[in-house]
Amino acid sequence: MPEILDIITAATQAYRKFEATHPDREIRQAVGNAVRFLAADLKTAAELTASTTKG
């Protein structure tokens, strides 16, 4: 589903902007982990959606 991939792209771009502000290492790691988990969950959702809509 392209909308899900768009969300992953937007989250990744927002993280890069956040990282460019040079936050503390611990905060950067926490936010980075959250973005990676979000992307992984969304990829799983996209795969599930694709498998259930193929008929």
GIWOBEL-V841333 format. One record per backbone hydrogen bond with DSSP energy under -1.0 kcal/mol. NH is the residue of the N-H (numbers start at 0). CO is the residue of the C=O. E is the energy in kcal/mol with one decimal. If there is no record, write none. Layout:
{{NH	CO	E} {NH	CO	E}}
This chain:
{{4	0	-1.5} {5	1	-2.1} {6	2	-1.6} {7	3	-2.0} {8	4	-2.4} {9	5	-2.5} {10	6	-2.6} {11	7	-2.3} {12	8	-2.5} {13	9	-2.5} {14	10	-2.1} {15	11	-2.1} {16	12	-2.0} {17	13	-2.4} {18	14	-3.2} {19	15	-1.7} {20	17	-1.6} {21	18	-1.8} {27	23	-2.9} {28	24	-2.7} {29	25	-2.2} {30	26	-2.7} {31	27	-2.7} {32	28	-2.7} {33	29	-2.1} {34	30	-2.5} {35	31	-2.4} {36	32	-2.7} {37	33	-2.6} {38	34	-2.7} {39	35	-2.4} {40	36	-2.7} {41	37	-2.7} {42	38	-2.4} {43	39	-2.1} {44	40	-2.2} {45	41	-2.5} {46	42	-2.5} {47	43	-2.6} {48	44	-2.7} {49	45	-2.6} {50	46	-2.3} {51	47	-1.9} {52	48	-1.4}}
